[in-house]
Amino acid sequence: MELSDANLQTLTEYLKKTLDPDPAIRRPAEKFLESVEGSQNYPLLLLTLLEKSQENVIKVCASVTFKNYIKRNWRIVEDEPNKICESDRIAIKANIVPLMLSSPEQIQKQLSDAISIIGREDFPQKWPDLLTEMVNRFQSGDFHVINGVLRTAHSLFKRYRHEFKSNELWTEIKLVLDAFALPLTNLFKATIELCSTHANDASALKVLFSSLILIAKLFYSLNFQDLPEFFEDNMETWMTNFHSLLTLDNKLLQTDDEEEAGLLELLKSQICDNAALYAQKYDEEFQPYLPRFVTAIWNLLVTTGQEVKYDLLVSNAIQFLASVCERPHYKHLFEDQNTLTSICEKVIVPNMEFRAADEEAFEDNSEEYIRRDLEGSDIDTRRRAACDLVRGLCKFFEGPVTGIFSGYVNSMLQEYAKNPSVNWKHKDAAIYLVTSLASKAQTQKHGITQANELVNLTEFFVNHIQPDLKSASVNEFPVLKADGIKYIMIFRNQVPKEQLLISIPLLINHLQAESIVVHTYAAHALERLFTMRGTNNTTLITAAEMAPFVEVLLTNLFKALTLPGSAENEYIMKAIMRSFSLLQESIIPYIPSVITQLTQKLLAVSKNPSKPHFNHYMFESICLSIRITCKANPDAVGSFEEALFMVFTEILQNDVQEFIPYVFQVMSLLLEMHKNEIPSSYMALFPHLLQPVLWERTGNIPPLVRLLQAYLERGANTIASAAADKIPGLLGVFQKLIASKANDHQGFYLLNSIIEHMPPESVDQYRKQIFILLFQRLQNSKTTKFIKSFLVFINLYCIKYGALALQEIFDSIQPKMFGMVLEKIIIPEIQKVSGQVEKKICAVGITKILTECPPMMDTEYTKLWTPLLQALIGLFELPEDDTIPDEEHFIDIEDTPGYQTAFSQLAFAGKKEHDPVGQMVNNPRIHLAQSLHKLSTACPGRVPSMLSTSLNAEALQYLQGYLQAASVTLL
């Protein structure tokens, strides 16, 4: 596409159409843009539009389209074509920074994101002048430009907060510090001076404080990995200014909004974070400044109101205290009983209260409430921070703190008892306090793993939690019900089993509660209880103990999915899956109604899949229904196909990308249940599975390969007779997969199934070509993973077609090729093969080469006979060689740029490990001994003389052992 006015006009029209609410207009426009994004100059056309277009909406649309284009295409992935041509890359990097800095804020943000995506890949090696270009702009004095630079620098450097230490990272950070630390410090000082000059100018202060927030964030990123020498030398400048900003109050910066944090709050929050970072990581250097920060932050906490806009500030300030109080050499700051009482009274208790805003979230924004409360994404909530502070204080002052709080808990519970309907929030705070006091260590998987000895959890459970859950109505006091259910969940390892068994019917009952939070918590608690392990690794709660509740459990779980707001509730679906898994054959009587409900749900959500976890558990539940039923009655597979195939066809026809990998897995499971031939309904689908478009998506590859393997295992003869014209297509798939380092093992899975199951005559004409392709790949890029798969394949081929056929096919490609493969690949690399079945295949294959291949006994290949036997004994006796060359370490990590449905393995659609050698050989060592015996009978005297001349003593000793175990001798 050339940079012409006509093309700009066309692009403008299509961008406009992508904003149209009517899908009939919008979709074709999106498809058109997708089809041209590979063209040269496409990104430059977008940048020209966002610079020159007269319409603001087109500018914004072009900037978003450009950012998404960069996100999808900038990264260069090995084995895949470069999606942006070099000249476009150079032009983009040359123009994007000035363009970003001169654009309005809305567009500046998009371009800043695009720069950080490019920077992640290209900075510093391929974009060395980026930093200089940015730092030079600090001199401009224009804060619109300066904030653009700061915003970009923040999005570039914030990854330093979570990168693993490495030499490359240190080198990059050093480069950044050398160029950036001093200009940033000078900018910080200048901005603070400007703040006092413009102390009465509200609009100037807004811009300056936006800069200070970004500067404080950059300080955090640049100091996160280690304390840089520059910042250590300039600590006085930074800390003194940070401290004065913490204590600053300017009426002009205060906001009337109660929800949204203002600039002052955001800046102080970040400074609390920075102080906490120094207190935790660089406490020795930070010690002189610490007391004044503790005082300032304490005053901040005592004087800040309960409004939502202060939440981040308060939680960061409390987190600072929490990080200080658990370090041994700050212990003296908290030792005094009055200090502890005052912290408990003024900071912890007020911030544990259930506020009107929390109540609103509980009722109207339950999904967010659950995410914060259950999944721990509540990092920035007051309650979570207060809870962490309690834990921190308990490290050194467990006794006194527990004593102070026990008094609070008792008085709160007394308040509640006086008038429950008015004072229920007191009980909520009491339960929260007990929870934070009692839990010392917690994991998502096991709940609390260490508890405070001073709190009697079972007694509190029986006296204060159970009564709420036993009350007649599941809908009164929903917050307390949720607290009670959460208590069971958290302390499931501390509460005795008999109490848990009493709780199960109560939890099942609460699946009917109207409150989304309550019925979600009930489902989640049941799911967690069902996964608990008892003695000898069985589940703590058994199917027999659940027998009385099976019907009501299943009924209430499926009913809960019909409650408003829970149509796609992942916790309920996960509980359904876990119930099936625990109850096993007890669910068979209910399967007809269950599978109907699951299929209807699948049909409904396939129209617009939006909840990946829900969808995953739904497919797991379908797989469990199939497995459990067909284990008891294999013929039932037909009724599942009847129920599911209509929906599956619709999903495949509508190309519902998120569901296709799941559909293939369920189909594999169903097809593997068939004992004999492939039903015609599957054969009709077979040609469609070979279409190249399906194989373009990485997420489809593992399940599709498995499905094709199921076809080959169950119906190789049908394919050979009724679909022989599809064999080239099948091999075409193998060829595509083998060319990719990421997917070559999948190509071998497919090839191994073809070799193992297809009638030999149907693949005769293709065999030589298969080997040639494999050798080409070996020459072009030989990786450990490829070698391991290649070794398994040639040995499987040898077992299937005979050792002589293997030698002949190698030597037909190139004379003496067989010897080269033995010498250069099999003998030196066999030790790398891993996995029981894989090792067995290789052992049986090599045994055949040694004992059933005449050229090994009387040609120039004979010199390889003993080394090959030695390698085989090594495979049996030596530890596996799992070394990987350095340059290969990251090959398996397929990081697909942009959004692509990743493949999610369904646990309950798992494939049984298949052993192609099976019963033919039980013990490969004894098989070797018997085969050598047979060979020595055919040519007496040869084998012992070959062994005695060149097999090393240790290997010989092992071999004697095999011969004894097999009760045979060599003649």
N, C-alpha and C positions, 0 to 999 in steps of 0.2 A: 504494500500500500504506500503510494507516495504521499509526501506532505503537501497535498493540494487543497484548495478551498472546497472543491467538490467532495473530497473525502471527509473534510471537517464537517461539511453540511450533512452528509450521510450519517456520520457518527452522532451528530447532534440529534438528528431525528430518531435514531435507534435508542439513544440514551433516554430521550423523552418517553419513548414507548415503554421502556423498562420500569417507568414509574406509574404506568397505567394500572388501575385496580383490576381491570378486566383481563383474566388470564389468557383469553384468546388473542389479545394484542401483546400482553407482556411476555408470554413464553417464547413466541417466535423471535421477538427482539433479543431476548437473553440468549437464545440458541444462535442467532446471527453473530452476536458479539463473541460468543464462545468459539464460533467457527473461524473468526478472523484474528483471534488473539495470537495465533502463531505467526502472523505476517510481520515482516520487517516494518519498522516505523509505527506500528500500532501504539506502543506506549508513548511515543513522542507526539502522536496525534492527540492522545488524551492530555498530555501535559500542555500542549499548545492550546487546547480547548479551555483548560482550567485557568490558563493565563489570560486568554484573549476573549472568551465568550462574553457577550453582553448580559446574559441571563444568569442570575446568581444560582438558580436551581440546577442549571447545567454544569456550572463550575463545581458545585458540591458533588453532584452525581459523578462527574468525571474524576474527582479526587478520590471518592470511595471506590469507584471501579478500578482506578489505577492502583490503589493500595491493595485491593484484593487480587489484582493481576500479579503484583509483585509477590504477594504472599504465596500464590499458587506456583509461580514459575521461576522465581529468582534462583532458588537452590539448584545446583547441578548435581543430579543423582547418577551414581555410577551405573553403567549398563543402560542408561536411558538417554535419549537425545537431549541436547541443550535447547531449552525452550525459548531462550531470548538470544538473538544474535549478538555477536561481540560489539558491533558498532552501536547498537541500541544501548547496550550496557554502559559503554563509555559515555555516550551522550546523556544518558539518565544521570550518571554520577556527576557529570560536569555541570548540569543545570539545576539539579533538584534542591540543593541547599539555598542558593539565592532565591529560587522560586518560592520555597517554603517560607523564607523569612519575609518576603514581600507580600505574602497572601494574608487575607483576613483570618482571624483565629480559627473559625470552623474548618477551613481548608488546611490551615497550618497544622492542625492536629493530625489530619489524615496523612499529610506528607511527612510529618515528623515520624509517624508510625512506619511509613514506607522506608524512610532512611534507616530506622533502627533494624528493620527486617534485612535490608541490604547490608547494613553494618555487621549484623550477626554473622553473615557469610563472608564478607569481603574485608572488613576492618580487622587488623591494620594492614595485612599484607597487600591486598589488592586495592586498598583505598587509603594510601598513606597520607594524603594531604587533607583528609576530612577534618582532623582535629585543628590543624592550623587555620583552616578556613573558618571553623566555628569560633575559635578563640579570638581571631582578629575582629570578629563582630562585636565583642565586648566593648571595644573602644568607641562604638558608634554612638553610645549615649541614648539610643532609642530603645526604650524598654519593651516595645512590641517585638523588636528584632532580638533583644537580649533574652526575653522570655521564650522566644522560638528556639534559640540555641540551647537554653537551659532544659527546655522540655525534651528536645531531641537527645541531649546528653543524658538526661535521666533515663529515657527509654533504652538508650544504648548500654549504660553502665549498670542498670539495676540487676542485670543477670549475675553480676559479681556476688550478689547476696546468696545465690544458691548454686554456684558452680563448684565442682570438686577442685581441690587444689591440684595444680599441675604446672610444669615449667612454662608451658605456653601461656597459661593464665597469668602467672607472675610477670612474665615478660610484657604481656599486653598492659597489665595494670601499671607497671613501672613506666611504660611509654606514656600512658595517659597521665600519670601523676607528674611526670617531668614537664609535660606540655600544659597541664590543666590546673594543677594544684595552686600555683601562685596566682594566675589570673583569677581563679575562683575566689581566693582569699581576698584579693584586692577588690573584687566586685562586691564581696560580702561587706567589707568595711565601708566602701563607698555608698552602698545601698542603705546601710544603717545610718550613715550621716545624712543622706537624703531624707530618710524617714523623720529625723528631727527637724530638718529644714522645712519639710512640708507637713509638719504635725497637724496643721489645721486645714489641710486640703484633702477632702475625702476621696476624690477620684484619683489623685496622685498616690495616696496611701494604698488604695486597692491594688494598683499596678505593682507598687514596690513590695507589698506583702506577698503578692503572688510570686515575685522573684525570690523573696526570702524563703518561702516554702520549698521551692524547687532547689534552692541552694542547700537547705537543710537536708533534703532527700539525697542530693548528690554527696553530701558529707557522709551520710550513712552508708551509701554504696561503696564509696572509695575507701572507707575505714573498716569495712566488714571483714575482709579476709585476714588482714593483719594491720598493726598500727604503723602507718607509713612514717618514715623519719620526718618528712616535711610537716605533717600534722602534729607530731610530737613536739617539734621545735616551735610550732605556732599555736600550741594548745591554749596559751594564755589569751590570745586574740579571740579564738573561737569560743572558748568556754565562758569568758567574761561576757561576751556579747550574747551568747545563748542564755546565760543566767539573767541578764537584764531584760531580754525579750520575754522570758518566762514571767517576770514580775510586772511587765508593762501592761497598762490598761488604757486604751484610748477609746473614748466614747464614740468617735466617728467610725470605729471598726465594729462596734457592737451591732448585732442584727436583731430584728424583731421576730424573725422566723424561729419557731420553737423546734422545728424538725431538723433543718439543714444547718450543718456546722458552718460558722463563718470563717474568714481568713485567719483571724486571731486564734481561734480554737485549733484550726488545722496546723498552724505554725507551732503552737505550744505542744500539740500532740506529738509532732515530729521531733521536737527538741527533747521531750520525755523519752522517746525511742532512742535518740542519739545518746542521751545520758545513760540509759539502761545498757546500751551496747558497751560503752566505756566502762561502766561499773562491773559488768560481767566479764569482759574480755581483757581489759587493760587496767585492772583495778589498782595496780601499783602506781602507774603513771597518773591515774585519775584521782588518787587519794586526796591530794590537797584541795580539790574542788568539790569533793563529794558532800561534806557536811552542808555547804551552802545550797547545793541542789536538793538535798533531802529536805531542808527547811522550806525552800521555795515551793517544792512540789507538795509538801505537807500542807502549806498555807493554801495552795491552789485547790487541794482536795476539800479542805474544810470550808472554803468560801464558794465553791461552784454548785450551782443549783441542780435540780433533778431533771431538767428538760433534756429531751432526746438529743438536741444539738451538741450537748457536752459529752455524749457517751464515749466517743473515741478518745477525747482528751482525758476523761476520768479513767477509762480503762487503761490507757497507756501510762497515766500517772501511777495508778495502783500497781501495774506490772513493774514499773520502775522500783517501787518499794519492795515488791515481792522478790525481785532479783537481788536487791541489796540485802534483805533480811536473812537470806539463806546462805550468805557467805560468811565463813567463820570470823574473818577479822573486822566485820561490821557489826558483830553480835552485840557489842557493848552499847550500840546506839538504841537497842530495843529492850535491854535487860530490865529496866525499871518497870515494876508492876503498873505504875500509873501510865507509863507510855503505852504498855500493852492494852490496858483498859481503854485508854483514849483512842487507840487505833481501832479496837473492836467496836467501840461505841460510835465513833465519828466517821469511820471510813467503811468498815466491813458491813455492819448491820444496815446502815441506810442504803448501801448499794446492792443489798440482796433483796430489797423490797420489790414486790411485783407491782409495777407501775401501771397507770392507765394505758400507756403506750404498749406495754407488754400484753395487757388484756386485749387490746385492739388487735394486735398481731395474732394472738391465740385464736381469736374468733374470725378475723377477716383475712388474715394472710398466713393461714396455717402452714402452708408449704415452707415458707421462709422460717417460721417459728420452729418447725420440726428440724429443719436443716441446722439451725443454730443450736437447738437444745440437744438433739440426739447425735448429730454427726460431728459436733465439735467445730462447726464453722462459726462458733460464737466467740472467736478470738477477741473481737473488739467489743464485747458486751461487758457491762459493769459487773453483772453477776459472775461471769466467768473469771474476770480479773480478781474480784473479791475472793472467789473460791481459791484461786492460785495463791493469793496472799495468805489465806488461812493455812494452806499447805506449807508455804514457805515459813511461816511463823512456827508451825508445829515441829519443824525440823529441830529447833533448839529449845522451844518452850512449850512442848506438847501438854505437859501437866497444867501450867497456869492458863494457857489458852482454852483448853478443854473446860477447865473450871469456870472461867469467865462466861464461856458460851452456854454451858449447861444451865446457868442461871437465866440467860436470855431465852433459851429454848423452853424452859419450864414456864416462864412468865408469858411467852407467846401462846403456848398451848392453853394456859389458863384463860387468857383473853378470848381465845377461840371458843372455849367451852362455855363461856358466859353467853355468847350470842353468835352461834355458827354462821347464820346467814349474813350477818353484817361483818363479822371479824374473820372470815375465812382466809384473808390474805396473811393473817398472823400465822396460821398453821402452815401455809405455803412457805413462808420464810423460815419457819422452824424446821420443816422437812429439808429445805435447801441447806440450812446450816448444819444439820446432822450429817447430810450427805457429804458436804465439803470437809467436815471435821473427820469423818470416819474413813474417807478414801485417801489412802496414801499413794497407791500406785494403781493405775488402771490401764487396761488395753481394750480395744474395740472388740476383740474376739472373746476375751474371757471375763469382761466386767472388771470388778475390783479384784486385784491380786494381793494387795496388802491393806490391812485395815488397822485403825487406831484401837489399841487394846482397851482404851478407857470408855469406849462407847458400846453399849449392849444392843447390837443390831437386831437380834431376834426379838428381844423384849419390845423394842420400839416398833418393830413390824407388827407383832401381835396386838399391841395396845393401841397403836395410832394409825397404822396403814390398813390392816385388814378390815376394821369396822367401816371405813369409807367404801371399800370395794364390795362389802357385803350388803350395803344399804339397798333398799328395794328398787330405787330408781337409778338406772345407769346414766341418766341425764342431769342429775342435780350436782352442783359443785364440780363442773367438768375439770377445772384447773387442779383441784385436789385429787380427782380420780387419776388425771394424767401423772401427777406427782407420785401417787401410790404405785401406779404401774411402773413408772420409771425406777422407783425404789427397788421393786422386785428384780428389774432388769439389771440394775447396777450391782446389787448385793446378792446376785443369784448363787455365788460361790460361798457366801457366808451364812445364808439362811438354810436351815436343815431341809433335807429332801421332803420330809412329810409336810412342811409348810408350803413347799413349792407345789406339791400334789393338791393341797387344799386350794391353792391359788389358780390352778389350771381352769376349773369350771368358771371361776370368777372372771378370768381373762376372756374365756370364750364368750361369756355373757356380754362383756364390754365391747365385743366386735359389733354389737348392735347400737352402740351409743351414737347420737346424732353428731356430736362434736368430732370433727375430722381428726383433731389431735388425739382424742381419747381412743377412737377405734384403730387409728394407725399405731399408737403405742401398744395397744392390746395385741395387735398382729405381730408387731416387732418383738414384744416380750415372749410370745409363744414361740416364735421362730428361734429366738436365742435359747430358750429353755430346751427346745427339741435338739439343739446341737451340742448340749453339754455332755461331757464324757464321764461315765462312771468308772467303776473298777474294770479291769481287763479290757479297757478301750471300747466297750460297747456304749450305747447312749445311756445317759443317766436315767432318762424316763423311757420306759419300754413300750412297745406296741401293746402289750397285754394290759399295762396300767392305763393306756389311753382307750382301750376297747369300749368302755361305757360311753365315751364322749364322741366317737367317730362321726356319727350322723350329725350331731348338733355342731361340731367343729366345722365340718365341710359346708353345712348349710349356712352357718353364720359367716364363714369366710367369703363364700360366693355372694351372699346377700350384701356384705360390706362393700363389694365392688359396685353395687347399684346405688349406694348412698351418695347424695350430692357432694361433688368435690373429690370423690375417690374412684372415679371410673377407671383411672390408670394409676392406681396407688401401688407403688413398687413394693412397699412393705407388706401389703396384703398378698400380692402375688408371690413374694418370696416366702411368706408363711404357708401359702398353698403348696408351693414346691416342697418346702421342708416337711410339711405334714404328710404328703405322698411318700416322701423318702423314708420317714419314720414308720408310717403305718403299713407300708408294703401291701400284702394281699388283703388286708382288712378293707382296702378302698375298692376292691373289685366290684362289689354289688352296686356301688354308686357311679362306676365309670360311665355308663351310657349318658346319665344326665350331666356329669362333669365334662365329658368331652364335647357335648353339645354346647355347653356354656363357654368352654375355652375356644371352640371354633367360632362362635358368634363374636366373642371378644376379639379374636384374631382378625376377623373380617372387618370389624369396626375400626380397630386401630391401624390396619394396613392402609386405610384411606389417607392417614396423615400421621406417620409414626413420629412421636415427639419425646417419648420417655425410654431411652435405651435400656435402663435397668429393668423397667417393667416388662419390656418386650423380651429381654433375655430370660427372665424368670418364667414368663408365659411359655416360651418354647421349651424350657427345661421341664415344666410341668407336663406339657404334651408328651415329651419323650418318656417321662416317668410313667405316665398312664399307659403308653404303648409297651414299655419294658415289663411293667408289673403284670399287665393283663396277658401278654403273649408268653410270658414265662409259664403261667398257669395253663394257658390255652393257645398254642401257636396258631391255630386257625383263625383266631380273632383278628389277625392282621388285616384281613379283607375289610372288616367293618371300620377299622381306622382309616383305611385308604378311601373308603366311601365317604367318610365324614370329612376328611381333610383335603382330598384332591381338588375339589371344586374351588376352595379358597386358595390353594397353592397355585392353581392354574391362573387365577385372577392376579395373584401377586407377581407371577412371572410375566404375564401379558402386560401388566401395567408398569413393569420394571420398577418395583418398589425396592430400591437398592439396599436399604437397611435390612430388609427381610430375606433377600435372596440367599445369602450364605446360610441362614438358619433353615430355610426350606430344603436346601440341598442336604443338610445334615440329617433332618428328620426323614427325608426320602431315603437316604443311605440306610438309616436305622430300619426303616420298613422293608426295604429291599433285602437287607441282610437277614430278615426274619423268614423270608421265603426259602424253602428247602430245595426246590428243584429248579424249574425253569423261570425265566423272567416273564411276568404277566404282560400282555400286549399293551396295557396302558403305559407301562414304562418304556417299552420299545418305541412307542410313538414319539416319546420325548427325546429319545437318544440322539437323533441328528441335531436337535436344537442345542444340546449340551456342548457341541463341538464348535459352535459359532464363535469366531474370534472376539467379537465384542464382549462376550461374557468373560473372556480371559484377560481383558484389558484391566479389570479391576482387581487389585491385589487381594482384597478381602474375599473374593470368590474362589481364589486358587485352591487353598487347602480343602474346603468342603467339596468342590467340584472334582478334585482328584480322587477324593475318597468315594464320591458317588460313582465315578467311572470305574474305580476298582471294584465296587460292589457289582456293577454291571458285568465286569469281566469274571468275577468269582462265580456269579450265579448263572451267567448266560453266555459264556464265550462261544459255545457252539451255535447258539441262535444268531449271535453277531456274525460269526463266520459264514453262516448259511444265508441269513436273511438280510444282513447289512454289510456284506463284504466291501461294498463301495465306500463304506465309512471308515475303513481301516486307515487309508492315507490321512483322513482328517484326524484320527486318533493319534497317529504318529506325528502329524503337524503340531498338535498340542505338545507332545513330548519335546519336539524340536524347539519350540518357543521357550518352554520352561528350562531346558538344559542350557540355553544361552545366557540365562540370568544367574548371577552368583547368589542372589537371594532365594531363588526358587528352584535351583537345579535338583535339590533333594526330592522335591515334589515330582519333577520329571522322572527321576529314577523309581519312585513309588509306582508311577504309572507304567513305566517300562517293565519293571519286575512283574507286575500283574499280567502284562501282555505276554511275556515270556512264559510265566508259570501256567496261565490258563488257556491261552488261545491255541487251537489245534496247530501243530507245527507247519502244516502245508499252507495255512492261511497267511503266515508271516514270512514264509521262505524268501519271497522275492525282495523283501525289505531289509533282511538281516544285515547284509553287508553295508548298506547305507547307514544303518543305525550305528554300527561300529565306527564308520568313517566320521560321522558327526561327533561321536564321543572323543575320537582322537584329535579332531580339529579343536574342540574345546580344551582338551588337555594341553595342546600346544599353545593356545592363546592365553589361557589363564588357568593355571593349575592351583587349586586351593585344597586345603586339608579336607574340607567337607566334601568336595567333589571326589577326591581320591578315595575317601571312605565309602562313598556310595558306589563308585566305579568298581571297587574291589568286591563289594557284595554282589553287584550285578554280574560280573564275569563268573563268579563262583556259582551263582544261581543258574546261569546259562550252562555252565559245565555240568551241573547236577541234572538239568533238564534234557540237554542234548548230547551229553557225553564229552569226555575230555578231548577225544580225537577231533570232534566237530569244532571245539573251541580252538585247538591248535590249527586246524585247517582254515578256519575263517580268518584268523590273524595272518597266517602266512599267505592267504590269497590276496590280502590288501597290499602286502609288501613282503618280499622274501625275508625270512628270519625274524619277522616281527614278533612271533610268539616268544622267542628267547629274550628279546628286548623287554617285553612286558614283564616276563618273569624276573629278569635281572634288575630292571629300573623301577618297577612299581610293586609287584607282589612281594618279593623278598624283603626289600627295605621298608615298605610301608604297612605291612599286614598288622603290625603291632598297634596301629592307630585305630583299628576297627573297634567300635564299642557296641554294647547291647548283647544280651544273651543270644537272641535269635540270629542276629547278624554274625556273631562269632561262629555259631554253629554252621551256618550256611558256608562261611569261608573255610571252616575246617573240613567239611564234607567235600567241598569243591576241590580243595588242594589235595586231599587224599585221593580223589579220582585222578587228578593230573599225575600224581606220583605213581599210581598203581594201575591205571587203566589207559595210559597213553603211550603206545609203543615207541614213538619217536623219543620219549624221555629216556629210553633204555639204550638206544643204539644209534644216536646221531650226535651232532655237536651240542645238542641240548643236554646230553647226559651229565656234563660238568655242573649243571644247575640242580641236579636231582638232590644231592645232599644239602646244599644251602637252602633249598626249598623245604626239605624235611626239617631242617634246623629251625627255619622261620615258623613252621607250623607248631613245633614243640614250644617255641617261644610264645606263640599265640595262646597255647594252653597254660603255660606256667609263669610267664613273666607278667609284671603289672602292665596295665594298658598305658600306651604312650599318649598322653593327652596334651603334649606340647603343641602350641600353635605359633607359627612365625609371627613376629611383631606386626608386620604390615597387614595381617589378616584379622586382627582382633575384633574389628568392628563391622566385619562383613555381614554378620547375621542381623544386625540391627537395621531393619528397613524403616527409615523414618520418612514416611510419604509426605511430601510437601502438600500443603492445602488440605482440604477436607476430603477424605475418602473413607468409605465405610471400612473399618478395620475388621479383620476376622475375629469373632469371639467364639471360642470353642465351647460347645455345650457339654457340660460334664456328664449329663445323663444320656448323651447320644454317643458316648465313648465307644471306640471300636476295640474289640478284643484283639490282643496281640496275636498275629497270625504266623504260624511256623510252617513254611513251605516244605521243610524236610520232614516234619511231623514224626510219625511213628517209624518211618523208614530207618531212622537212626536215633536211638535214644541217647547213647553215650558216644560222642565223637572220638574220644581217646581209644575206646575199645574197638570202634569201627576202624580206626587207623591200624590198630594191631592186626585185626582180622584181614584187612585188605592187604597189608604187607605180607602176611602169611600166605595169602592166596597168590600174590605175585611171586613170592619165593618158591612156591610149589611149581609155578609155570616155568621159572628159569632158575633152577637150583644153583646156589653158590654165589650168584651175582649180588643179591641184596646184602648179606653179611659182609662181603668184601668192600662194597661201597661204604657201608657204615663204618667199618673199622679204619678205613684210610682217612676219612675226613670229617666225621661227626665229632663235635667236642664231647669231652668226658661227661659233663653234666647232663647234656641232652641225651646221651647214650643211656645214662642211668635212668632218666625219666622214661625213655622208650622201653627199657627192660621191665619197668613197672607196668606199663600198659600191656606188654606181651603176657606178663604173669597174670594180670587181672583178667585177660581174655582167654587164659589157659591155652596159648598157642606158642609155637616156636618158629624161628626162621630157618629155612633149609639152605 
